[in-house]
Amino acid sequence: MPRGYFIDTAGCQMNERDSETLAGICEGLGMSPCANMSGADVVILNTCAVREKPQQKVYSRIGELVRLRRERPGMLIVVAGCVAQIDAEELRRRGADIVVGPRCYDRLEAALRDLTRGCTLLGEDDRPVGEGLPVCRASTLKAFVNIIYGCDNFCAYCIVPYARGREQSRLPGEIIAEVEDVVAAGARDVTLLGQNVNSYGHDLPGAIDFPALLRRVDAVAGLDRLRFTTSHPKDLTPALIDAIAELPSACEHLHLPIQAGSDRVLAAMGRGYTCEHFRALIDMARAAIPGLAVTTDVMVGFPGETAEDFAQTLRAFEEIRFDQAFMFKYNDRPGTRAESMEPKVPEDEKQRRFLEVVALQNETARAINRGLSGQVFEVLIEEPDPRSPGHVRGRTRHNKLMIVPGGEELIGAMVHARAGEAFLWGWRGEIIDGEA
């Protein structure tokens, strides 16, 4: 039986949570984590296929592992995640021993126990996701909890529905039990995960939706902070905004992907909302939740995006003023509708637009944080700051970083800190009171 494992995780928080399950499976078989892949008997690449670059990185990493395996013939190369589901044949051709899709992790334990090579474990898009799998949490203070798997939206540019299958909501009792378990184990900050959390419950018997689930999770004794990601604008309801405003544990942070500021581009993407509707949601949320931080995703260079379309995106960013944004250049994903859409935006023009929106958003984020300097925030101290000896760092309820003087005895404490010097990511500050 292999003695050591190493997991390399790429992509979203769903993958981070999946890696905790992959680690739990390995440790359940008696393996121990290794600091690097060169010392591991089992190397698992948990992959992302949302953009082209992470997928290409997988092939490069497999090449490195194949060369390493020549020196250590017993080593197993396992590829998991979204690339495994959509490109299994190519992964096997390049040297992967086991290829396992996101809906088949319940079958991985047997493959590892039997040292199966040449094994491909892929699920259909409606295969139920296995429950009750072992888990090795990456943090004791923060926890990810899945509430819905897959996606039914099939946006024109997105590979996720093909890689993770159709939507499958977990039963509320299973979710509550997991939240209770992680809180009892010391978690103070819980994030509910799904490709579209707002559609939670539509496939379950009985009347439960996402706002109702939030209210049940908020009632878990000892839960300090409750977060969720990702929300789809077309499914965000006033009831959800009311829940965030009313529930004590719900953090004052909303991540809502805009993707584009042009209605024409949004329609081509298949997003199901207009920019005016998006802005109305943000206005409603900000009116109901004082101090709300709003973050987003945006894509530039979608096929057919004109200079005027992009100008509308810039205007939306200027007017909405996001606290943070994840910004991407469009690239073709095989099998999606956008792959065949024309005309393509030239790469140099995509890069120019990308840099322009990044510069605008960075300026906005710094200005927002400068305007909040001097205010006091609740901060959960998570770890020593790697660049500042004698300092620790943590996150506010708005999901912004705060670096403060202090030692490791503060880790796990919920403190109040006054924001000082502002940066793109948050502040340097000082503790004014706290549990420690």
Phi and psi in degrees as a GROMACS rama.xvg file:
@    title "Ramachandran Plot"
@    xaxis  label "Phi"
@    yaxis  label "Psi"
@TYPE xy
-56.8174  148.809  PRO-2
-102.013  -30.7676  ARG-3
-132.721  148.911  GLY-4
-131.69  156.407  TYR-5
-139.72  133.034  PHE-6
-118.018  125.855  ILE-7
-107.252  115.359  ASP-8
-108.799  129.995  THR-9
-121.242  156.497  ALA-10
95.9795  -146.818  GLY-11
-85.1342  179.767  CYS-12
-67.2435  -26.115  GLN-13
-61.3395  -40.6499  MET-14
-67.5541  -38.6115  ASN-15
-59.1269  -43.1028  GLU-16
-67.0776  -40.4159  ARG-17
-61.348  -36.5223  ASP-18
-64.8965  -29.4603  SER-19
-65.7057  -35.9033  GLU-20
-70.5969  -42.6476  THR-21
-60.1408  -39.5084  LEU-22
-65.8607  -40.2387  ALA-23
-62.2223  -38.7788  GLY-24
-63.5621  -45.4435  ILE-25
-62.4008  -45.505  CYS-26
-70.1343  -29.2023  GLU-27
-65.0876  -22.1269  GLY-28
-93.2776  7.7805  LEU-29
90.3979  8.73916  GLY-30
-85.2942  157.058  MET-31
-118.619  149.272  SER-32
-69.5649  144.609  PRO-33
-108.726  152.594  CYS-34
-72.7669  -23.8014  ALA-35
-151.869  166.576  ASN-36
-73.8478  -22.2068  MET-37
-67.2792  -22.673  SER-38
-101.24  4.48772  GLY-39
-95.6286  146.429  ALA-40
-84.5091  -28.2347  ASP-41
-126.189  121.985  VAL-42
-113.193  122.853  VAL-43
-111.863  122.401  ILE-44
-98.9836  110.405  LEU-45
-94.7112  108.616  ASN-46
-105.656  159.521  THR-47
-121.953  136.5  CYS-48
-119.293  9.88926  ALA-49
-62.8266  -37.3411  VAL-50
-125.594  164.054  ARG-51
-68.4919  -40.3693  GLU-52
-61.2203  -47.7108  LYS-53
-60.7414  -34.2533  PRO-54
-67.4933  -42.2071  GLN-55
-64.4184  -33.3175  GLN-56
-63.0461  -32.6443  LYS-57
-61.2549  -45.7519  VAL-58
-63.8543  -38.7507  TYR-59
-63.8918  -42.5942  SER-60
-66.519  -36.7352  ARG-61
-62.4793  -39.6268  ILE-62
-58.5377  -42.5757  GLY-63
-61.3807  -42.7923  GLU-64
-68.7774  -37.3216  LEU-65
-62.1535  -41.6039  VAL-66
-64.6411  -39.5112  ARG-67
-66.6775  -35.2082  LEU-68
-66.8489  -23.5981  ARG-69
-63.5534  -32.5619  ARG-70
-83.9134  -24.058  GLU-71
-131.636  78.4254  ARG-72
-57.5171  -22.0874  PRO-73
-82.0743  -7.48086  GLY-74
-67.9722  138.653  MET-75
-102.311  132.93  LEU-76
-105.252  116.536  ILE-77
-114.85  129.365  VAL-78
-113.607  122.748  VAL-79
-119.473  178.252  ALA-80
87.8333  -162.598  GLY-81
-69.0946  -38.9947  CYS-82
-64.3794  -35.1435  VAL-83
-59.4898  -41.2462  ALA-84
-70.4244  -37.0828  GLN-85
-97.6047  -12.2964  ILE-86
-142.05  42.55  ASP-87
-61.1292  -42.5916  ALA-88
-62.0262  -42.4703  GLU-89
-66.8682  -37.7885  GLU-90
-64.2257  -42.3235  LEU-91
-65.153  -40.2854  ARG-92
-61.6188  -34.6403  ARG-93
-83.0756  -8.04163  ARG-94
124.766  3.61636  GLY-95
-67.8545  136.846  ALA-96
-82.6841  -42.7419  ASP-97
-129.21  130.698  ILE-98
-119.263  121.406  VAL-99
-133.094  124.193  VAL-100
-79.7628  164.998  GLY-101
-61.543  -23.0398  PRO-102
-93.4044  7.48149  ARG-103
-124.594  20.7852  CYS-104
-65.2996  -20.9233  TYR-105
-69.4427  -13.3841  ASP-106
-100.96  -5.33816  ARG-107
-72.292  -35.8226  LEU-108
-56.3031  -45.8101  GLU-109
-64.3981  -39.0462  ALA-110
-64.0575  -40.1895  ALA-111
-71.7109  -39.0347  LEU-112
-63.1874  -38.8146  ARG-113
-88.5816  4.12665  ASP-114
51.9981  44.262  LEU-115
-68.9275  129.944  THR-116
-114.382  155.171  ARG-117
67.8137  35.665  GLY-118
-109.771  131.218  CYS-119
-122.092  119.342  THR-120
-118.286  100.002  LEU-121
-126.652  140.568  LEU-122
-101.561  152.891  GLY-123
-72.77  164.876  GLU-124
-69.497  -12.2524  ASP-125
-112.183  11.4958  ASP-126
-68.3575  126.676  ARG-127
-59.431  138.031  PRO-128
-74.6197  133.098  VAL-129
-65.1256  135.836  GLY-130
-105.621  165.851  GLU-131
73.7813  18.9421  GLY-132
-77.2918  152.571  LEU-133
-65.33  156.857  PRO-134
-143.391  140.034  VAL-135
-119.958  100.734  CYS-136
-68.5575  139.344  ARG-137
-75.6747  -21.5515  ALA-138
-141.27  147.858  SER-139
-91.9659  -18.4843  THR-140
-89.9668  -31.1803  LEU-141
-127.033  145.299  LYS-142
-141.866  141.097  ALA-143
-97.9817  136.313  PHE-144
-131.413  117.397  VAL-145
-69.5343  138.694  ASN-146
-120.513  -25.5529  ILE-147
-150.268  136.692  ILE-148
-105.803  152.888  TYR-149
76.0043  -175.055  GLY-150
-155.287  138.204  CYS-151
-106.233  5.36667  ASP-152
-82.5483  -33.6628  ASN-153
50.7944  51.7391  PHE-154
-58.0736  149.562  CYS-155
-59.8466  -29.6827  ALA-156
-97.8258  -5.24946  TYR-157
-104.573  132.863  CYS-158
-90.0937  -11.7145  ILE-159
-56.5366  -46.6602  VAL-160
-59.6785  -29.8821  PRO-161
-78.0592  -29.288  TYR-162
-89.4132  -34.001  ALA-163
-114.8  -0.514365  ARG-164
82.488  -174.486  GLY-165
-78.27  165.679  ARG-166
-66.8055  137.943  GLU-167
-141.805  108.909  GLN-168
-79.4141  139.755  SER-169
-76.8506  152.228  ARG-170
-66.3591  139.82  LEU-171
-58.4533  -35.2342  PRO-172
-62.8784  -36.7699  GLY-173
-66.7743  -39.4686  GLU-174
-65.4591  -48.4051  ILE-175
-61.0698  -41.0698  ILE-176
-62.8967  -39.6966  ALA-177
-67.8494  -41.549  GLU-178
-61.5871  -43.7457  VAL-179
-60.3166  -39.8006  GLU-180
-64.6957  -46.2158  ASP-181
-70.6509  -34.1609  VAL-182
-67.0117  -42.5267  VAL-183
-62.4935  -28.5458  ALA-184
-85.0115  -1.00123  ALA-185
116.634  -2.28813  GLY-186
-69.156  132.744  ALA-187
-110.125  -14.8238  ARG-188
-132.731  113.264  ASP-189
-117.106  131.635  VAL-190
-114.238  122.208  THR-191
-83.9714  132.923  LEU-192
-116.954  145.328  LEU-193
-176.591  155.824  GLY-194
-63.6072  -32.5347  GLN-195
-146.6  87.8324  ASN-196
-63.2127  -26.8153  VAL-197
-66.5734  -19.2187  ASN-198
-93.2514  8.30118  SER-199
-55.0789  136.894  TYR-200
92.1862  -12.7403  GLY-201
-64.7597  -21.655  HIS-202
-104.389  10.7997  ASP-203
-104.868  149.554  LEU-204
-71.0733  148.332  PRO-205
89.18  166.022  GLY-206
-96.0875  91.0543  ALA-207
-139.898  134.014  ILE-208
-127.752  -175.267  ASP-209
-65.0777  -45.1731  PHE-210
-57.7039  -39.4524  PRO-211
-65.1361  -38.6711  ALA-212
-63.9863  -43.019  LEU-213
-55.7699  -41.4365  LEU-214
-65.6927  -35.907  ARG-215
-70.473  -39.8223  ARG-216
-67.6099  -40.6068  VAL-217
-57.2494  -28.9686  ASP-218
-77.7128  -6.58314  ALA-219
-64.6757  124.492  VAL-220
-62.8848  132.829  ALA-221
90.7155  -4.26427  GLY-222
-77.2496  122.864  LEU-223
-90.2575  -46.1659  ASP-224
-133.224  138.297  ARG-225
-127.891  126.538  LEU-226
-127.932  170.76  ARG-227
-156.701  154.368  PHE-228
-164.124  141.749  THR-229
-113.072  148.752  THR-230
-94.6682  139.582  SER-231
-99.0014  129.318  HIS-232
-56.4312  -34.3729  PRO-233
-69.0055  -17.3628  LYS-234
-112.19  4.6012  ASP-235
-79.1299  127.668  LEU-236
-115.422  159.199  THR-237
-56.9578  -30.8485  PRO-238
-64.3964  -35.6818  ALA-239
-68.7393  -43.1748  LEU-240
-60.7887  -41.4614  ILE-241
-61.6896  -40.4672  ASP-242
-63.4767  -44.8124  ALA-243
-60.5976  -40.8204  ILE-244
-68.3158  -33.1967  ALA-245
-95.6374  -27.309  GLU-246
-83.7006  128.409  LEU-247
-59.3007  -35.2077  PRO-248
-84.4727  -18.7443  SER-249
-68.1018  123.158  ALA-250
-76.7263  152.026  CYS-251
-83.6771  62.9297  GLU-252
-148.835  129.447  HIS-253
-128.237  120.317  LEU-254
-99.2927  116.765  HIS-255
-136.314  105.506  LEU-256
-68.1498  123.563  PRO-257
-87.4791  -38.2303  ILE-258
68.0992  -38.171  GLN-259
-162.622  154.746  ALA-260
-99.3165  0.824121  GLY-261
-102.101  125.441  SER-262
-62.6706  -34.406  ASP-263
-63.2456  -43.147  ARG-264
-69.9282  -41.5079  VAL-265
-58.2948  -40.3926  LEU-266
-65.4904  -41.8778  ALA-267
-64.6692  -34.3622  ALA-268
-70.6249  -21.8189  MET-269
78.8607  33.7804  GLY-270
-80.4977  -24.7102  ARG-271
84.0925  16.5674  GLY-272
-151.827  165.65  TYR-273
-106.12  166.357  THR-274
-64.3611  -36.1024  CYS-275
-62.0623  -41.8544  GLU-276
-63.6608  -42.3121  HIS-277
-59.2304  -47.822  PHE-278
-62.7902  -36.9238  ARG-279
-63.7819  -38.0042  ALA-280
-63.1804  -44.101  LEU-281
-64.484  -43.1069  ILE-282
-60.7392  -42.7424  ASP-283
-63.2602  -43.7863  MET-284
-66.7873  -42.8728  ALA-285
-66.5993  -33.2626  ARG-286
-69.0735  -32.7641  ALA-287
-87.3506  -25.598  ALA-288
-125.546  94.9786  ILE-289
-58.5914  137.157  PRO-290
74.7433  14.3243  GLY-291
-59.3545  132.232  LEU-292
-94.6342  132.746  ALA-293
-120.137  125.094  VAL-294
-120.49  164.042  THR-295
-153.119  174.416  THR-296
-120.319  145.733  ASP-297
-143.998  145.793  VAL-298
-123.009  131.436  MET-299
-111.204  151.885  VAL-300
81.3756  22.6371  GLY-301
-60.5102  146.432  PHE-302
-51.4571  129.131  PRO-303
86.5246  -3.09061  GLY-304
-66.5799  121.087  GLU-305
-92.6122  173.666  THR-306
-60.4157  -37.3742  ALA-307
-69.9831  -38.2568  GLU-308
-58.0595  -46.8558  ASP-309
-65.2009  -38.0095  PHE-310
-60.4512  -35.0244  ALA-311
-67.304  -35.123  GLN-312
-64.1776  -44.4653  THR-313
-60.8201  -41.3737  LEU-314
-63.6076  -39.5816  ARG-315
-61.8736  -41.5073  ALA-316
-66.5825  -38.4805  PHE-317
-65.1992  -38.7717  GLU-318
-83.9353  -39.282  GLU-319
-79.1434  -37.7369  ILE-320
60.0105  79.7822  ARG-321
-77.0264  147.631  PHE-322
-71.9511  -31.9794  ASP-323
-159.096  154.87  GLN-324
-145.033  141.581  ALA-325
-96.8275  116.583  PHE-326
-116.331  134.17  MET-327
-137.067  153.458  PHE-328
-93.9503  137.769  LYS-329
-63.4112  138.894  TYR-330
-142.215  151.85  ASN-331
-62.5894  136.029  ASP-332
-114.862  120.326  ARG-333
-54.8088  132.856  PRO-334
93.6722  -11.8429  GLY-335
-86.6494  160.236  THR-336
-64.0521  -34.9642  ARG-337
-67.8822  -20.2453  ALA-338
-57.5751  -35.0537  GLU-339
-97.8184  3.21432  SER-340
-77.6623  144.485  MET-341
-133.691  157.928  GLU-342
-84.5233  150.315  PRO-343
-77.3402  143.476  LYS-344
-79.5445  128.425  VAL-345
-56.7079  147.459  PRO-346
-58.6232  -41.5582  GLU-347
-66.105  -33.4321  ASP-348
-72.7409  -38.4368  GLU-349
-59.4329  -43.4967  LYS-350
-64.0106  -41.6699  GLN-351
-62.1108  -44.9341  ARG-352
-65.1815  -40.6483  ARG-353
-58.6885  -49.4889  PHE-354
-63.4317  -33.3037  LEU-355
-69.3453  -43.4856  GLU-356
-71.2529  -34.3145  VAL-357
-62.1403  -45.8902  VAL-358
-61.7211  -42.6953  ALA-359
-63.9819  -47.3352  LEU-360
-65.7276  -40.8079  GLN-361
-62.2837  -40.6505  ASN-362
-62.3967  -41.6173  GLU-363
-64.6741  -46.2086  THR-364
-61.3857  -43.6413  ALA-365
-63.6984  -41.1613  ARG-366
-65.0865  -41.1164  ALA-367
-61.0522  -46.451  ILE-368
-68.6024  -36.1949  ASN-369
-62.1686  -38.7319  ARG-370
-66.7532  -19.7721  GLY-371
-98.413  -3.86559  LEU-372
-58.4474  138.314  SER-373
98.73  -19.0919  GLY-374
-80.89  158.41  GLN-375
-102.241  131.929  VAL-376
-124.227  148.594  PHE-377
-78.5645  128.196  GLU-378
-128.844  128.234  VAL-379
-91.7449  113.464  LEU-380
-75.0946  124.24  ILE-381
-109.877  -33.4882  GLU-382
-168.368  162.868  GLU-383
-63.2843  146.289  PRO-384
-78.0516  122.852  ASP-385
-67.2992  -18.6465  PRO-386
-106.942  -1.78666  ARG-387
-134.539  91.6751  SER-388
-54.1319  139.538  PRO-389
79.9885  11.427  GLY-390
-128.865  152.926  HIS-391
-123.922  167.539  VAL-392
-141.853  157.965  ARG-393
-160.481  -171.833  GLY-394
-119.766  146.492  ARG-395
-78.3993  173.371  THR-396
-63.4196  -20.6382  ARG-397
-86.8547  5.86714  HIS-398
68.7455  32.5173  ASN-399
-109.348  149.119  LYS-400
-77.4903  144.522  LEU-401
-133.815  125.527  MET-402
-107.095  127.6  ILE-403
-134.542  155.121  VAL-404
-64.0089  141.57  PRO-405
157.409  167.859  GLY-406
-109.71  -177.912  GLY-407
-65.8116  -16.6017  GLU-408
-64.7552  -16.0736  GLU-409
-83.2602  -14.0916  LEU-410
-62.1391  128.43  ILE-411
96.7651  -10.1905  GLY-412
-84.3937  147.076  ALA-413
-101.436  114.609  MET-414
-121.576  166.122  VAL-415
-106.601  128.529  HIS-416
-131.942  141.024  ALA-417
-90.5824  126.575  ARG-418
-70.0876  132.625  ALA-419
-112.584  -115.114  GLY-420
-62.1923  130.59  GLU-421
-95.3694  145.459  ALA-422
-134.638  178.983  PHE-423
-59.8971  -38.5791  LEU-424
-93.2621  -12.787  TRP-425
155.703  -130.854  GLY-426
-145.023  159.484  TRP-427
-95.2314  138.801  ARG-428
-148.308  -164.057  GLY-429
-142.338  142.604  GLU-430
-75.0256  132.937  ILE-431
-108.086  -25.1225  ILE-432
-168.264  162.78  ASP-433
176.398  175.138  GLY-434
-63.4689  -32.7252  GLU-435
